[in-house]
């Protein structure tokens, strides 16, 4: 099974798009409801990271599918909270893993000795 689908030259998460299509197909008013938004969020969070492809896929979904006001507010709030913790955790681990910068050993120059002039 392909993980990605390409639309107008851009790569998107196929599973997220398929899920969205199934959520709005053949029932209701074709909008993404609060329950649907919860399912989308769960799908995004399933791998415990928010990849660039998932971000662009969600941007595509937001532009091309209609959300109820409740679903829109819920999804935006929850994805920000969750993605924010991932970014903060990534920054913390990155700073812990970075080795301390090594100082270059610089040879100290001795001050030029002042020669006493003999008279």
C-alpha positions in Angstrom: 0.0 0.0 0.0 1.3 3.4 -0.9 1.8 5.8 2.0 1.6 8.9 -0.1 -0.5 10.3 -2.9 0.5 13.1 -5.2 -1.8 16.0 -6.1 -0.6 18.7 -8.4 3.0 17.7 -7.8 2.8 17.8 -4.0 3.0 14.7 -1.8 0.3 14.1 0.8 -0.5 11.4 3.4 -2.8 8.9 1.6 -4.3 7.4 4.8 -5.3 10.9 6.1 -6.9 11.8 2.8 -8.7 8.4 2.5 -10.0 8.8 6.1 -11.3 12.3 5.4 -13.0 11.2 2.2 -14.7 8.4 4.1 -15.8 10.7 6.9 -17.7 13.1 4.6 -19.0 10.6 2.0 -22.7 9.8 1.8 -24.0 11.1 5.1 -24.8 14.3 6.9 -24.1 17.6 5.2 -20.6 16.7 4.0 -18.8 18.7 6.7 -16.3 17.3 9.1 -18.0 17.0 12.5 -16.5 17.1 16.0 -16.4 13.3 16.1 -14.8 13.3 12.6 -12.2 15.8 13.8 -11.4 13.5 16.8 -10.8 10.7 14.4 -8.5 12.8 12.2 -6.5 14.0 15.2 -6.1 10.4 16.4 -4.8 9.4 12.9 -2.3 12.3 12.9 -1.1 11.3 16.4 -0.8 7.6 15.7 2.9 7.7 14.9 3.6 10.1 17.8 5.1 12.7 15.5 3.7 15.4 13.2 5.6 15.2 10.0 5.9 17.8 7.3 3.8 15.6 5.0 1.1 15.3 7.6 1.2 19.1 8.1 0.8 19.8 4.4 -1.9 17.1 4.2 -3.9 18.7 7.0 -3.5 22.1 5.3 -4.9 20.6 2.1 -7.8 19.0 4.0 -8.6 22.3 5.7 -8.6 24.1 2.4 -10.6 21.5 0.5 -13.1 20.2 3.1 -15.5 22.0 5.3 -15.4 21.7 9.1 -18.2 22.5 11.5 -17.3 25.5 13.7 -16.9 23.1 16.7 -14.8 20.7 14.8 -12.6 23.5 13.4 -12.0 25.0 16.9 -11.4 21.6 18.4 -8.9 20.4 15.8 -6.9 23.6 15.7 -6.7 23.8 19.5 -5.7 20.2 20.0 -3.2 19.9 17.2 -1.5 23.1 18.4 -1.3 21.7 22.0 0.0 18.3 20.9 2.4 19.5 18.2 3.7 22.1 20.7 4.7 19.4 23.1 6.4 17.5 20.3 8.5 20.5 19.3 9.4 21.3 22.9 10.4 17.7 23.6 12.4 17.6 20.4 14.3 20.8 21.4 14.9 19.5 24.9 16.4 16.2 23.6 18.4 18.0 20.9 20.0 20.3 23.5 20.8 17.3 25.7 22.5 15.4 22.9 24.6 18.3 21.7 28.2 17.9 23.0 29.6 20.9 24.7 31.6 23.1 22.4 35.2 22.4 22.6 37.4 25.4 23.2 40.3 25.6 20.9 43.5 25.5 22.7 45.2 28.8 22.0 48.8 29.2 22.9 49.1 32.1 25.2 51.6 34.6 24.0 54.0 35.8 26.6 54.1 39.6 26.7 57.1 40.9 25.0 59.8 41.5 27.5 60.9 45.0 27.8 64.6 45.2 27.5 66.2 47.8 29.6 68.4 50.1 27.7 71.8 50.2 29.1 73.4 53.5 29.3 
